[in-house]
Amino acid sequence: MTLSAIEHFLNTYKDYAAILSILINVLISIVGIIPAWFLTAINIKLFGFTGGFLVSFIGELVGTLVSFILYRKGLQKRFISNSTKFKGLNRLLSLEGKEAFYGVLFLRFIPFIPSSLITLFAAFGKITWSSFMLASLIGKLPVILFESYSVNQVLEFTLFGKVILGLLIIVLLIYFYRKRFNVFVKNKI
């Protein structure tokens, strides 16, 4: 499904768009490999900045809770039996109480770490679901607010939006240049 198809779908069912967007966000959280920023952009276009932020924030929190429960119930035992090979990972998974709470909170504040990866490791660890959700609530708030603001600036194409878009293009160009250069170097040798 493309971005325009999702936007069209939400526009078609405008009366239910907020609930549908939250459900789409839950699916994004469960799948774990799809970034949610595009849905934030659609939400801002449909509901305005404040409404789009709130729908995105609620969707991310509900998606985080659902995926945490599913990962913990469905995958935790299988993962832990295979994780004994990695000492650093075992240290992370063994965090409990305040350490686990602050660990999740700290990771939520770091940009570019996929939310689903944090949820996955937290689900495999010993953190309680209530501590996980509180850390996620506190940690996701500024991240989604910044994401919403950035997307809004790009959509309105303000000076700040142009700077964000320019930086994104530069980062993508560097990424693809390095990727292509590495392939060239490997083939040359």
N, C-alpha and C positions, 0 to 999 in steps of 0.2 A: 504494500500500500504506500503510495507516495504522499508527500506533504500536502499537495493540493487536494488529493483525494480525502485525506483526513480533515482538512479544513472544510471541504465541500460537505462531507458527512456531518460535521458538527454544525455547519450553517443550515443544513437541511433539517436537522432536528434541534433547532435553536432553543426550544423550550426545555430540552433535556441535555443541552450541550455541556453544562458544568458537570453533571453526573457522568456523562459519557466520557468527558475528558479525564475525569478522575479514574474511571475504569481503564482507559487507555494507559494512563500513567501507571496503574497497578500492573498491567501486562508488561510495560517497559521495564518495570522494576524486577519482575519475575524472570523475564528473558535475560536481562542483565547486560546485554551487549549494545543496546540501542541508547544513544544519548537522549536525555529528556529535554534539552534546550530547545529543540524544534517545536515541541508541544507547548513550551512556555511562550514561544513566539506566536503560535497560533492562538493561545489563550489571551495574550495581550491584544492581538488584533480583534478578537471576538468580544472580549469583556472590558477592554481598556486596561490601563496599567494596574490599578488597585485590584480590580476583579480578576484580571489575569494572574497577578501574583498570588492572590488568595487561592484560586482554583489550582494553580500549579503547586503551591505549598501543601495544600490539603492532599492533593493527588500523590505527591512525593512521600508524604508521611504515611498515608494509607498503604501505598505500594511498598514502602520500607517495612512496615509491620507485617503485611501479608507475605512478602518474600522471606523475611526473617523466620516466620513460623514455618513456612514450607521448607526452607533450607534446613532448619533445625530438625524438623520431623522426618524429612525425607532423605537427607544426605549426611547428617552429622556422624552417625555411627560408621558409615562406609569411609568417610573422609578421615576420621580420627585413626582408624586402623591402618591407613596408608601414610599418615603424617609422621610416624615415628622416625623417619629418616632425616627429618629436617629439624635440627635443634632450635634454630632461631624462630621457626614457625611454632614449635611447641611452647616456647616461652611466651609468645604472643597469645596463643590459645589458652594458656593457663592463667592469664590475668583474671582476677576476681574483684568484686566490690568496687571501691573507689578507683583502683588502678584500671580496671576494665572500662569504667565510665569515662575517665579522663582520656584513656586511649582512644575510644571511639570518638569522643568530642574533638580531640586533637586531629584525628584523621579526617573528620568532617570539615574542618577548617582549611585543609590543604587543597588548593585547587588542582584540578586535572586528575585526581584519584577517583576512579569510577565509584559512584555510590554503591553500586551492586557488589563490588569487590569488598568494600567495608562491611556491608551487610552479610555477605557470605562468610567472611572470617569471624565476624561477631557471632553469627549463628552456630559456627563450629566450636566457638569458645565457651567459656563458663559464665559470661555476663547474663544477668537476668533480663527478661524481655522488657521490664519496666525501666531498668537503668539504660538499656539500649535505646528505648524510645525517647527517654528524656534527653539523653546525649544527642540523639538524632534531631530532636525538636530544636534544641538550642543550637546545634551545629549547622543545621540546614537553613535556619532562618536567614542569617546574613548572606550565605552563599546563594540562595534562591533570590533574595532581594537584589543582590548585585547582578546576578544573571538576568533577572527581569528588567532591571534598570538598563543594563547593557543592550539587551535585545530591543527594548523600547527606544533607546537612542539610535540604534541602527535602523529600526523601522521608520522612525521620524526623520532619519538622515540628518541629525544635528552635527555640529562640529565634532562633538565627542563620539558620536556614532561613526563618523567618517574615520576618526583615529582608530577606533576599535576595529572597524572593517579593514583598514590599512594594515594594522598589526596582524590581524588574522591572515591576510593574504601573504604578508612577509613570512610568517611562521610556516604557512603551507608551502610556499616556494622553497624555503630552506629545507623543509622536510623532504619534499620530492627531489630537490637537487641532491641532497645527501644520499637518498635512496638510489637514485639513478647513478650517482658517482660511485657508490659502493658496488653496484652491479657491474659497472664498467671496470673497476679495479679488479674485481674477482675474475672477470672474464679475460682480462689482459694478462694475468699471471699464469 
